[in-house]
Amino acid sequence: MHSPLAGFLSINRSVLAITAIAFVVAAVGVHEMPAQAATQRVSTVVPGQHLAVVPAPVTDADNAVSSKRDAFTVTTFSMVEWPIDPASPVSDHFGSRTPPCAGCSSLHRGTDFNPGIGTPIGAIADGIVTEVGNPSGELGVHAIVQHTIDGVVVVSVYGHMQLGSMHLSVGQTVTRGQPVGLVGDTGESTGAHLHFGILDTDGTPIDSLAWITKHANAAYLAAG
């Protein structure tokens, strides 16, 4: 007949053995955790609370991936735009020509655009007004503005504008797109149009249509 004490000791030895095995397993698991924590997110059980997730530390590799993901290219445009809608008809190009009127020259020093009488004209870029003219001259009511484009000094000319539409003065600073005047028919002209000219650094007239096509803001062109 077994004594109660013997049965109790037998049960306790079994419990102790199971507890010892569980302790060894737990110790091995804890030993392995530091090696995994560097690359994984660790879940920590807080007694009496729900499962809490502790983020792994951010590494240089994580930052590199983030930088690559967020990288973008900044596109810059020229600081030049067309004085009128670039789709406007051209009635006369730069260069030699048969004079279309008694006071007109045989060497056309600009491009004649026909966007329609009263069409607003804008400055092609930031600059300083160097000349303004009255209706009695060859270019009629006109303005001449000096700019620095990509480090190069150039001059833009706007001629034959409507009487009373131009309110600029010599020495005034203008910004790109600022109103210069309205398309008109003043001066030596055969009809309402904008005479648009470009002079290079030494004051020599160049092909203004070719120049503005090359330098005009790409976004403005696309919108036109």
C-alpha positions in Angstrom: 0.0 0.0 0.0 1.5 3.3 -1.0 1.7 6.1 1.4 0.3 9.6 0.6 3.8 11.1 1.0 5.3 8.8 -1.6 2.6 9.7 -4.2 3.1 13.4 -3.5 6.9 13.2 -4.1 6.3 11.2 -7.3 4.0 13.9 -8.7 6.4 16.7 -7.7 9.3 15.0 -9.4 7.3 14.9 -12.7 6.4 18.6 -12.4 10.0 19.5 -11.7 11.2 17.6 -14.7 8.7 19.3 -17.0 9.5 22.7 -15.6 13.2 22.2 -16.1 12.7 21.2 -19.8 10.5 24.3 -20.3 13.2 26.5 -18.8 15.9 25.1 -21.1 13.7 25.8 -24.2 13.0 29.3 -23.1 16.6 30.0 -22.4 17.6 28.8 -26.0 14.8 31.0 -27.5 16.0 34.1 -25.6 19.6 33.4 -26.7 18.5 33.4 -30.3 16.4 36.7 -30.2 19.2 39.3 -30.5 20.4 37.8 -33.8 16.9 38.2 -35.2 16.0 41.6 -33.8 18.3 43.4 -36.2 16.3 42.4 -39.3 12.8 41.7 -38.1 10.0 43.5 -36.2 9.7 42.0 -32.6 6.4 41.2 -31.0 6.4 41.7 -27.2 3.7 40.3 -24.9 2.9 42.8 -22.1 1.2 41.0 -19.2 -2.4 41.9 -18.8 -2.5 43.8 -22.2 -3.0 43.0 -25.9 -0.1 42.1 -28.2 2.2 45.1 -28.7 4.3 45.5 -31.8 7.7 47.2 -31.4 9.3 48.5 -34.6 12.8 47.3 -35.5 15.4 50.1 -35.5 15.8 52.0 -38.8 19.0 51.1 -40.6 21.1 52.7 -43.3 19.7 50.2 -45.7 16.2 51.4 -44.9 17.2 55.0 -45.4 18.7 54.1 -48.8 15.5 52.4 -49.9 13.4 55.4 -48.7 15.7 57.8 -50.6 15.5 55.8 -53.8 11.7 55.6 -53.5 11.2 59.4 -52.9 13.7 60.6 -55.4 12.4 62.8 -58.3 13.8 64.9 -61.0 13.2 68.7 -61.1 12.8 70.1 -64.5 13.6 73.7 -65.0 12.3 75.8 -67.9 13.7 78.8 -69.7 12.7 82.2 -68.4 11.4 83.2 -71.8 7.9 83.1 -73.3 6.2 84.2 -76.5 5.0 87.8 -76.7 1.7 86.5 -78.1 0.1 83.1 -78.9 2.8 81.1 -80.8 0.1 79.8 -83.1 -0.5 83.3 -84.5 -0.1 83.7 -88.3 3.2 85.2 -89.5 2.8 87.7 -92.4 6.5 88.7 -92.8 9.7 87.0 -91.8 13.2 88.3 -91.0 15.5 89.2 -93.8 15.6 90.8 -97.3 12.2 91.6 -98.8 10.5 93.9 -101.3 9.4 96.9 -99.2 5.6 96.6 -98.7 5.1 100.3 -98.2 6.8 103.6 -99.1 8.4 104.0 -95.7 9.1 100.3 -95.1 12.7 98.9 -95.3 14.0 96.3 -97.7 15.7 94.5 -94.8 13.1 93.4 -92.4 14.7 93.3 -88.9 12.0 91.3 -87.2 9.0 89.0 -87.5 5.4 90.3 -88.2 2.8 88.4 -86.3 -1.0 88.8 -87.0 -2.9 87.7 -83.9 -5.6 90.3 -84.4 -5.9 94.0 -83.6 -6.2 94.6 -79.9 -4.4 91.4 -78.9 -2.4 91.8 -75.6 1.4 91.7 -76.0 3.6 90.4 -73.1 7.2 91.0 -72.3 9.2 87.9 -73.3 11.3 87.9 -70.1 12.3 90.0 -67.1 14.2 93.2 -68.2 14.6 96.9 -68.3 12.9 99.3 -70.7 15.5 101.1 -72.8 13.4 102.9 -75.3 9.7 103.9 -76.0 8.4 105.5 -79.2 5.5 107.6 -80.4 3.2 106.9 -83.4 5.2 109.0 -85.8 8.3 106.8 -86.2 8.8 103.8 -88.4 7.8 101.4 -85.6 5.0 103.6 -84.4 4.1 103.1 -80.7 6.8 100.7 -79.6 8.9 99.6 -76.7 12.4 98.1 -76.5 13.4 96.0 -73.5 16.9 94.7 -72.5 17.2 91.2 -71.0 19.8 88.9 -69.7 19.0 85.4 -71.0 21.2 82.5 -69.8 24.0 85.0 -69.1 23.7 86.7 -72.5 22.3 90.3 -73.0 19.7 90.5 -75.7 17.1 93.1 -76.6 13.4 92.6 -77.6 11.5 95.0 -79.8 7.7 95.4 -79.9 6.4 97.7 -82.7 3.2 99.1 -84.2 1.2 98.9 -81.0 -2.2 100.6 -80.5 -2.2 104.3 -79.6 -2.6 104.7 -75.8 -2.1 101.0 -75.1 1.6 101.2 -74.0 2.3 102.6 -70.5 6.0 101.8 -70.1 8.8 104.3 -69.5 12.5 104.2 -70.0 14.3 102.7 -67.0 11.2 100.8 -65.8 11.7 97.1 -64.8 9.3 94.6 -66.4 8.7 91.0 -65.6 8.1 88.1 -67.9 4.6 88.2 -69.3 3.9 91.7 -68.1 1.6 93.6 -70.5 3.6 95.8 -73.0 0.7 97.0 -75.1 -1.9 95.9 -77.7 -1.5 94.9 -81.3 -2.1 97.9 -83.5 -1.4 99.7 -86.8 0.7 102.7 -85.9 3.9 103.8 -87.7 4.9 102.5 -91.2 2.5 99.6 -91.4 0.2 98.0 -93.9 -2.2 96.6 -91.4 -2.6 95.6 -87.7 0.3 93.4 -86.6 3.0 93.0 -84.0 6.5 93.7 -85.3 8.7 91.5 -83.0 12.4 91.9 -83.1 15.5 90.5 -81.3 18.9 92.2 -81.2 22.0 90.3 -80.0 24.6 91.5 -77.5 26.2 94.0 -80.0 22.8 95.3 -81.2 22.7 93.3 -84.4 19.2 92.2 -85.5 18.8 88.4 -85.7 16.0 86.1 -86.8 13.5 86.7 -84.0 11.2 83.8 -84.9 14.1 81.3 -84.8 15.3 82.8 -81.5 11.9 82.8 -79.7 11.2 79.3 -80.9 14.5 78.1 -79.4 14.3 80.0 -76.1 10.5 80.1 -75.3 9.2 78.3 -72.3 8.4 74.7 -73.1 5.3 74.7 -71.0 4.0 77.8 -72.7 4.5 76.2 -76.1 2.7 73.0 -75.0 -0.2 75.1 -73.8 -0.4 76.9 -77.1 
